[in-house]
């Protein structure tokens, strides 16, 4: 079965697409790796066509293999500042040798299975491990913990089998995060735990 590439990002009335360039860069990189046609100017024009108004929007861009870019927009509702997520380790495992894990696509069966392991009213995010038991990512987020009080956040390396998230890339390039292999024990023993993506930023979390 074929699949599409996707990007999900926020649009703000006063500033435009949040990390828009990084999202389009990731889509271009995936398109080149997977044999998709991609015209960045056309994709950006399509996104601009659905972004308007005075309220923040959640923009979802889907790219078909033939290069057709299809955007949708919906109202974005920010979490209250005091929000924290309840997260749990799923039994569903990711195969670190699967190259598609490094691309954001509509092939999401493993992530859906992990999320379905838990009641929606008890868990906000599920974290997946790989075949060796190392932490990979959440179903819609990357995972971050501090190891030193004033040091950078730690996040799993791509070799563990996970998506190179746009927020993750920004934090790595700025020096605010660095890669490290993590175990469930590292998450349980961390002084802080965050799940994060470009749409919502870093979200404090607690492992349950």
VENTA-V725309 format. One record per helix or strand. SS is the DSSP state (A for helix, B for strand). FROM is the first residue (numbers start at 1). LEN is the number of residues. If there is no record, write none. Layout:
BEGIN
ss=SS from=FROM len=LEN
ss=SS from=FROM len=LEN
END
This chain:
BEGIN
ss=B from=5 len=8
ss=B from=16 len=2
ss=A from=20 len=15
ss=A from=40 len=11
ss=B from=57 len=7
ss=B from=69 len=7
ss=B from=85 len=10
ss=A from=99 len=4
ss=B from=105 len=1
ss=A from=109 len=7
ss=B from=125 len=6
ss=B from=134 len=5
ss=B from=142 len=5
ss=B from=153 len=3
ss=A from=158 len=3
ss=A from=166 len=9
ss=B from=177 len=3
ss=B from=183 len=1
ss=A from=184 len=6
ss=B from=193 len=5
ss=B from=201 len=7
END
